[in-house]
């Protein structure tokens, strides 16, 4: 495009007109590269897998990635614990949709288990405190 401009084969009335033409000509490629770069940077970190998947899907749209490369980027960004558990299953997911579904289920079960464990710990602590209070009461004259 620049060579055509230098050769006088393209003329523009203003810089704005030139920029609009330039964006029209090359803008889509840039969008795809931006999407790919974002896709490669997304990580689950402390978020639920559901929120990570939503962001991942937005970045994956129009990135040009599909199939195995898309799955690999998804696996890179997700929590290592979830990724390891899914890869160690007898039948690991094979499609991106299966990865989304299985990782969501696994994450949900882990969070529910964690809440239950905390509730049980709280009950045990309550029981321990009550038994200590009873013991102190008995020892008092």
C-alpha positions as CSV (number, residue, x, y, z in Angstrom):
1,X,0.0,0.0,0.0
2,X,2.9,2.4,0.9
3,X,4.7,1.5,-2.4
4,X,1.5,2.3,-4.4
5,X,1.2,5.6,-2.6
6,X,4.9,6.5,-3.3
7,X,4.5,5.5,-6.9
8,X,1.5,7.8,-7.2
9,X,-0.9,5.0,-7.9
10,X,-3.0,5.9,-4.8
11,X,-4.1,9.3,-3.7
12,X,-5.8,10.4,-0.6
13,X,-7.4,13.8,0.2
14,X,-6.4,13.6,3.8
15,X,-4.4,11.6,6.4
16,X,-7.7,10.5,7.8
17,X,-8.8,9.0,4.5
18,X,-5.5,7.2,4.2
19,X,-5.9,5.8,7.8
20,X,-9.4,4.6,7.0
21,X,-8.2,2.8,3.9
22,X,-5.3,1.3,5.7
23,X,-7.5,0.1,8.5
24,X,-9.9,-1.4,6.0
25,X,-7.1,-3.2,4.2
26,X,-5.2,-4.5,7.2
27,X,-7.5,-4.1,10.2
28,X,-8.9,-7.7,10.3
29,X,-5.5,-9.3,10.5
30,X,-4.6,-7.1,13.5
31,X,-7.8,-8.0,15.3
32,X,-7.0,-11.7,14.8
33,X,-3.5,-11.2,16.2
34,X,-4.8,-9.2,19.1
35,X,-7.2,-12.0,19.9
36,X,-4.5,-14.6,19.6
37,X,-2.2,-12.6,22.0
38,X,-5.0,-12.3,24.5
39,X,-5.9,-15.9,24.2
40,X,-2.3,-16.9,25.1
41,X,-2.2,-14.6,28.1
42,X,-5.5,-15.6,29.8
43,X,-5.1,-17.5,33.1
44,X,-7.6,-18.8,35.5
45,X,-5.8,-17.5,38.6
46,X,-8.2,-17.2,41.5
47,X,-11.4,-17.1,39.4
48,X,-13.9,-19.9,39.1
49,X,-13.5,-22.0,36.0
50,X,-16.8,-20.6,34.8
51,X,-15.5,-17.0,34.6
52,X,-12.3,-18.2,33.1
53,X,-14.2,-20.0,30.3
54,X,-16.4,-17.0,29.6
55,X,-13.3,-14.8,29.1
56,X,-11.5,-17.6,27.1
57,X,-14.5,-17.9,24.8
58,X,-14.6,-14.2,24.1
59,X,-10.9,-14.2,23.3
60,X,-11.1,-17.4,21.2
61,X,-13.9,-15.9,19.0
62,X,-12.3,-14.8,15.7
63,X,-8.8,-15.8,16.8
64,X,-8.5,-18.4,14.1
65,X,-7.8,-21.1,16.7
66,X,-9.9,-24.2,16.8
67,X,-9.5,-27.9,17.5
68,X,-6.3,-29.1,19.2
69,X,-4.5,-25.6,19.3
70,X,-7.5,-24.1,21.0
71,X,-7.6,-26.9,23.6
72,X,-3.9,-26.5,24.3
73,X,-4.3,-22.8,24.9
74,X,-7.3,-23.5,27.2
75,X,-5.2,-26.1,29.2
76,X,-2.3,-23.7,29.6
77,X,-4.5,-21.1,31.1
78,X,-6.5,-23.2,33.5
79,X,-5.6,-24.2,37.1
80,X,-2.9,-26.8,37.1
81,X,-4.8,-29.0,39.6
82,X,-7.9,-29.1,37.4
83,X,-5.8,-29.7,34.3
84,X,-3.9,-32.5,35.9
85,X,-7.0,-34.3,37.2
86,X,-8.8,-34.1,33.8
87,X,-5.7,-35.4,32.0
88,X,-5.4,-38.3,34.5
89,X,-8.9,-39.5,34.0
90,X,-9.5,-42.7,32.2
91,X,-11.1,-40.8,29.3
92,X,-9.8,-37.3,29.1
93,X,-11.9,-34.7,27.2
94,X,-11.2,-34.6,23.5
95,X,-13.1,-31.5,22.3
96,X,-13.1,-28.0,23.6
97,X,-16.7,-28.3,24.6
98,X,-15.9,-31.4,26.7
99,X,-13.0,-29.5,28.3
100,X,-15.4,-26.7,29.2
101,X,-18.0,-29.0,30.7
102,X,-15.6,-31.4,32.5
103,X,-13.6,-28.6,34.0
104,X,-16.7,-26.8,35.2
105,X,-18.0,-29.9,36.8
106,X,-14.7,-30.7,38.5
107,X,-14.3,-27.1,39.8
108,X,-17.9,-27.1,41.1
109,X,-17.4,-30.4,43.0
110,X,-14.1,-29.1,44.5
111,X,-15.7,-25.9,45.7
112,X,-18.7,-27.8,47.2
113,X,-16.3,-30.2,48.9
114,X,-14.3,-27.3,50.3
115,X,-17.4,-25.6,51.7
116,X,-18.5,-28.9,53.3
117,X,-15.1,-29.4,54.8
118,X,-15.2,-25.9,56.3
119,X,-18.6,-26.4,57.8
120,X,-17.5,-29.7,59.4
121,X,-14.4,-28.0,60.8
122,X,-16.6,-25.3,62.2
123,X,-18.9,-27.9,63.9
124,X,-15.9,-29.7,65.4
125,X,-14.5,-26.5,66.7
126,X,-17.9,-25.6,68.2
127,X,-18.0,-29.1,69.8
128,X,-14.5,-28.7,71.2
129,X,-15.2,-25.3,72.7
130,X,-18.4,-26.6,74.3
131,X,-16.7,-29.6,75.8
132,X,-13.9,-27.4,77.2
133,X,-16.5,-25.1,78.7
134,X,-18.2,-28.1,80.3
135,X,-14.9,-29.4,81.7
136,X,-14.0,-26.0,83.2
137,X,-17.6,-25.8,84.7
138,X,-17.1,-29.2,86.4
139,X,-13.7,-28.2,87.8
140,X,-15.0,-25.0,89.3
141,X,-16.1,-25.3,93.0
